Amino acid sequence: GDSQQNLERAVGNVPGLGLAASNGTCFADPCRGQERLWQYLDFGVDWNAVKKVAMPIISKFTARTNGSFVKLSHSSIGWSYYSCDPEWGSLQASHLVTELGEALHSYDVRFVALKGIVEVVPRKGHKGHIVKKILEDARARSRHVDFVMCMGDDIADEKMFTSVINFSAGSEDENSYAFNVAVGKKPTNASFYVDDASDVGDILVALSGDMGLLNPQTSSDGSVASEDFFA
């Protein structure tokens, strides 16, 4: 999960946009002009104590793995080896998880290994919690949530899809629509998929209504293809 600071730098200037960071363990409601107020979900983990144990171990692996670096967020510690030699990085990641597991066995944390990164996260924490809270808060404010789109590209996002499914199942509004979309074709709880991350941007632009921002799709014969995402 990315940090609050990186999210705010990337999209913090978008009016009316709420943000969730660090795998959904912290969030900020939509703000209009005023400073963002971040709130935190409590999973009962003393992260200062976890960092005191984990950081010397992670620093040791960082020093001996060229291209690796540490990512710290509110409720996670990440070790990225995405830019390292793949074979050496994967080998070091497996050794790191073993060593951290022994050192942190008394703490209520777990280890997530995804796409060139190892993360230490709260055992009870996952992205489904924040999706459930966002949807329930939205329903409490307006009593009507007519459209939900949830997108994700890895196994950690399946909990989000489950939260959307459960929320939709409990809705009595016949004019409410929810779409779970996996990025990449794979076994998933999502009902839809797109090929890659570039499609996500195109769909968001299409939803905004500004179709002029879409990049035209060029076919093998050089012609430009036109596609209606929601036909």
C-alpha positions, 0 to 999 in steps of 0.5 A, a space after each residue: 500500500 502506498 503512503 498518504 504523502 504519495 497519494 496526496 502528491 498524485 491526486 490530492 488536488 482532485 476536488 471531492 475525492 476521498 483517499 485511502 492509503 496504506 492498504 486501507 488502514 488510513 483514510 481521508 474523506 472528500 474535502 473541498 478547499 479545506 485541509 485533508 483530515 486523515 483518520 486511522 483504523 486500529 488493528 491493535 498493533 504497536 508499529 513503533 515496536 514492530 519497526 524497532 524489531 524489523 528495520 535492522 533486519 530489513 536494512 541488512 537485506 537492503 544493503 546486500 541487494 542492489 536496487 532494493 529499498 524500504 517503503 514505510 507507511 502508516 501501518 505497513 513496512 515494505 521492502 521493494 526488490 522490483 528493480 533488482 535482479 529477479 532471481 537474486 531479489 526473489 531469493 533474498 525476499 524468501 530469506 527476509 520473510 523467514 527471518 522476519 517471521 522468526 523475529 516478529 512471531 509474537 506480534 499480530 502481523 502477517 507478511 504479504 509478497 506481491 509483485 516485487 515487494 514484501 510487506 509487513 501488515 496487520 494480521 487483521 487488516 485488509 482492503 475490504 475493511 475500508 471499502 465496507 466503511 466507505 460504502 456504509 458511510 455513503 449509504 448513511 449520508 445519502 441513503 442511496 448508493 447508485 453506482 460502485 466500481 471497484 478495480 484491483 490487480 492482485 490477490 490483496 484486492 479480492 477482499 475489496 471485491 467481497 465487500 462490494 458483493 456483500 454490500 450489493 447483496 444487502 441493498 434493496 435499491 433496484 436502481 443500484 449498480 456495482 461492478 467489480 473489475 479485475 485488472 488482468 485475466 485471472 481467477 477472481 471474485 470480480 465479474 469483469 476484467 480489463 487487460 491492463 492498467 492502461 484500460 483503467 485510466 481509459 475507463 475512468 476518463 470515459 466515466 468522467 464524460 470527457 471522451 476527448 481525453 481517451 487515446 484512440 486504439 490503433 489496430 494492426 492494419 493501422 485503422 483507429 478503433 472506436 470502443 464503447 466501454 459501457 455498450 
